[in-house]
Structures are given as structure tokens and as C-alpha cells.
Amino acid sequence: MGQDSTLKNWASCAAILALPIAVVGVSLAYLQLQGCAPATNPLPVPGTTAATNPGPKLVDQGAPLKEYVNSLGMKFAWIPPGNFLMGSPVGEKGRDDDEVQHRVTLTKGFWLGVYPVNQAELQAVMKNNPSHFKGDNRPVEQVSWQDCQAFCAALSKREGKTYRLPTESEWEYACRAGATTAYCFGDDPAQLGEYAWYVENSDSVTYPVGRKKPNAWGLYDMHGNVWQWCQDWYGDYPRSDQVDPLGPAQGSHRVIRGGSWRYYGRDCRSADRIWFVPVIRLNYLGFRLALVPPG
């Protein structure tokens, strides 16, 4: 997995230690770990009116659009329903124990952002840009899971559509784009630089989205650049087949996927998963959006 399990556990512990300590009656830190309390200085949700810029319809003659562009110019690719083996085989190089393979069926298609959310898009909706590496077309970073929820709510209200974070299974399904290999393009890490910004080629910064090759479904930066928040709580995988899984019902850490500019190639694998408390903000952690079909 990424750097190794010890480092991941250290990162989670460091995140916990960085949280506020206690408030009268109930510990705010405890509530934040459960994802129930707001982050410190959360991104504001501006007072938008419903569907002020609804954009085009999502379907054409009863069929979902293969690509949808909203009023901000954000592009979304249609991800069809299907099934796949989630996780990694025992022999995969860099594999960690929490990547138990199991078959997942997704019965409903959805749209997924062609790129991670960029800074201009966040600024347009939230009137705020917390990112460390500034640039309109650079990916947003230094956003907590809770900040992502605020953005989804504000954009959904503005557009009259339902935006959310992808589930972990949706994210991996879309990343693989039909591939069963360690990366969307195969197993050879020597090719990763064609698809990803990671520790070997990033010079310790983020880059504008879409500069590398996309996967087979036209999605960019699924490997590297910034880690991406998923909707799910982190937990052990089931060993049985799953249909439309939503992850654990509760937990203390949210899943992130994809690797980033400061991590190694093994951390950018399609099956690699790590986790952070939902209030943390880091300069290598961003997100991309899913768009839910109507009805």
C-alpha cells in the first residue's frame, strides 16, 4: 500500500493528535472523529438559489449522455453499470492486507468528474480557495471530507442536480475502467509517469488537471496528483460478493484513493486505499465528484 502500513497508521495518529482536545460536556474531537461535528473554519456555503444554472438535461431520448458539462464547465463521463473484482490479488506488488478481493456489482450507472475538482470551480461556488499550490486549473487540496460535503450541497442547490463524492467501490470501478491489473494501463510501474504525477516526477507540487493520459473511460488523474476523498467510512472488506456497497455504517476515518504527488508508485495502484479523519486538510488531498442520475 502506500509507503507502508506503519506510515499510514502514523499519519492517522498524527491527524488525531492535531484535532482540538475537549469542550464542555462532550469532546469536540470525539464528535469530529465520528464525522458529526463541523470542521474548524469550514468552507462557507453561500446562499445560492435552487437551480440558478441548471445546465442541459442529463438524458437524450431516454439514454444518459456519454458526457455531461454543467454550468461551470465541469465535465462528467458516464460510467455504466457493471461488475468487477474489487481489491487486489495476493501476488500484486505493493499490496496490503486490506485489499481482499471480492466481486462487486454496481446496478446503476453514474457520471464521474473527468478531472478532480479544480480551484476555479471551488472558488466559483464557495468563494474560497484554501489550496496551498495556487492555480485555477490545479486540483483543489487542503479540503476536509466535510468541506467536500459543503461543496456538494452548494453545487447541488445551484444546479438542481445531485452531486456527491463517489463511493469507494464506484471510485475503484471507474479507475480500473475494465482493467484487472495494478494500474488502469497494466502492471508495469515504469509506465506510471505517462498517467500520473507522483513522487518520481512531481518536484513536490501539484499540476493542472488533465496533463497526463486518461484511462480507458476518459478519466484523468485517477492515479496521482492528489488523493481523492470517497464517501465511505474506512473498514475491512467483506469476503462475499457485494451489490451496490456503501461501506461500513459507521467509523472514525474516511477512505481516500488514488495516490498523490508526494507518494510512491505502489500507492497509486487502483486497489490501494488509505484513510484519514474527516476533518483533516492536507496539501496532497482533494476530491472529484459523482453526479447522480435523475430518479
N, C-alpha and C positions, 0 to 999 in steps of 0.2 A: 504494500500500500504506500503511502507517502512517507517519506523519509523512513520511518518505521513506527511500530505501534507505540513505542516509548515516547517518541516525539509527539505523536498525536495525543497521547494521554497528557503529556506535559502541556501541550497547547490548550487543552480543555481545562486543565487545572489553573493555568495562568489566566484564562478568561474568567474563571470563577473568582479568583483572588482579586481581579480588577474591579469586581462589582461593588456597589455600595454595601455597607455592612447591615445595620438594622434600623428599623424605625419603630416607633411606639406600637406595642401590641403585636404586630406581625412583621416579620422580617421582609423588607422590600426585596432584598437579594433573593430570598427564597421564592417570592412571587415571580420575580424576573426569571429565575431558573425554570419555573413552570410555564413561562411564556404568558403569564396572566397580568403582569404589570407593565406599564409603558416603559420604553427605554428612556434613559436620561436624555433630555433635549431631543425628543423625536422630531423627525421631519414634519413640518406643518402640513395639514390638509386644507388647501384653500377652499373657499366657498364657491364651488362651481355649481352651475345649474345642470340638471339632468339632460344628457344627450344634447349638449350645446353644439357638438360637431359630430353627428352620428356616422358620417362616412358612408361608403357604399354598403349594400347588403352583402351578407356572408354566403348566400347561396345564389345559384343561377340555374333556373329551370329545374329546381329540386336537388341539384348537386352542389356540394360545397366547393367554393372557389379554391383552386390549387394554391393561389397566393392572394393574400388579403393585405391591403395597405390602409391604415387608419388615417385619421385627420392630421396626425402629427408626422405622417410619413413612415411610421413604424411598419416594417414588413413582417408578415407571418406566413409560414409554409404549412400546408395541410399535411397532417400526419395521420395516415389511415389506420383503422383498427387492425389488430393482428395479434400474433403471439410470438414469444421469443424466450430464449433461455437467459434469465437474469442472473448476474453473478459471473464467476469465472471458474474455469476448470482447475483442478488441483495442480496441474503442471504449469500453469501460466506464470511466467517470470514476474516477480514483484507482487504476487498475490498475497492477500492477508486472509485471516481466518473468518472474517465477517462477510466474505463474498460467496457464501454457499450457493451453488447453482440450483435454481428451481424454475419451473416453467410458469410464465405469466401470460395471461390473455387480457388484452385491452379490448373491450367490446365496443367502445365508442372512439371515433376519431376526434381530433382536436387540432387547433392551429398552434404552432410554436414560433416564437420570435426567431427570425432568420439570424439575428445577431443578439448578443447581450444588450441590455438597455444602455444607451449611451448618455453622456452628460447633458447634451442639449435637450433630449427627451425628458429627462428628470427635471431639468430647470424649467421647461415649459409648463409642466404640470404642478410641480411642488414649489416653484420659485426659490429653489435652494439647490446647492450643489456641494456636498460635503467631500467630494473626491480629493485625494491627495495629488494624483497626477492629472493636472488640468488639461482639458481639450474637449471641444464639443463632441467629437466623434470617438473619443476614448471611452472605454466602458466605465460605467459608474462603479465606484468602490467606496469603502468606508460607509456602507449601509448595513444596518442590522436586519434580521428577519422581520422584525416589527416595522421597520422603515419600509420594507418591501410591501407589507400588508397595507400600509397607509397609501403607498403609491398605487397599488392595485385598486383600492377603494376609490381614490380620487379619479383615476383614469376611467374606471367603470362608470362612475357617475357622469363624467364629462362626455363619454362616448355612447352611453346607453347600451353597453355590452358588458359581458362578464370576463374580466381579466383576473388571473391568479398566478401563483407560482405553479410550475409543474410538479406533479408527484414524483417521487424518486423513480418509480417504475416507468412513468412517461418519459422522464429525462433520459434514462438509460436506453429505452427502446428507440427514442429519437436519435440519440448519439450513435448507436450502432447502425441504424439505417439498414438493417438486414444483415450486417456483418456479425460473425461469430468469433472474431479474432480479438486480440488485446486492444487494438485501436480500430477506428472506423475504416481504416485503409489496409489493415493487415497486422502482422505481428512484429515487423521489423522496426525497432525504435530509431534506426538510422534515418527513417523517412519522416519522423515526427516533426522535424523543423519545417517541413513543407505545409503542415497543418496547424502548428501551434507555436505560441510564444511561451517558452519555459526557461528554466534556469540556464540552459546551454546557449540560448541565443537572445535573451531578452535585455541584457545590460541592466537588469534590475529595475525596469519600468514597464508600465502597460503600453499598449499600442492601439491605434484606431481600429475599431472592429472591422472585420471583413478583409484584412490584408493577406490572410493565408487561404489555403484551399478549403472549400467546403466538403462536407460529407456527401454521400450519395443522394440525400434528400435535400440538399441545398442549404444546409445549416452551417454557419461559420462559427469558429471559436468554441466549438464543443470540447475541444482539447486545449487547455492552456489559456493564457492571458489573465483571466480572473476566475477563481472558484465561483460557483453559482449556487445560491440558496435553492433548496427544494421545499415543498410544503410539509413533508413528513417529519415526525419525530424520529430520532435515530433509535434503532433496536436491532436485535438479531433477526435474520431472515427466517421465515418458515421453510421447512424442507418439503412441504407438499405443494402441489400446483395451486396457483392463485388466480383469481379473476378480479380485475379492477382493484388491486390492493391500494389501501390508503396509508399503510404503515401502522405503527403502534397507536393505540388510542390515547396514550399519554407518555410523557417523558420529560427529560431535562435538557436535551440537546436536539437541535435541528440538523438535518443532513445537508451537506454541501457536496457538489460534484464538479468534476472536470479538470482539476489542476489549475496552476497559475504560473505567472512569470517567475516566481521565486521557488518553484518546486521542480522535482526531477521528473524524468520521462515516465517512470513507473507510476507516479502519482496522477498522470494524465490519462491513464488507461480508462476504457469505457466502464469497467466494473469497479474502479476504485471509489471508495467512499470514506469521508471523514465527517466530523461533527463539531459544532460549536453551540454554546448557549445562545439563545435567540436575541440577546441584547448586544452582542459584541459587534464592533465595527473594525474592519481591517483594510489596509490598502491593497489587498490582493483578493478581496471578496466582494462580488457583485451579484447580478441575477439576470435572468431572462424570463419573459412572460409566456404563459399559455393563454389562449383565447378560447373560451368555451362555446361550442355550437349552440344556437338558439334551441329552446325546447328541451 
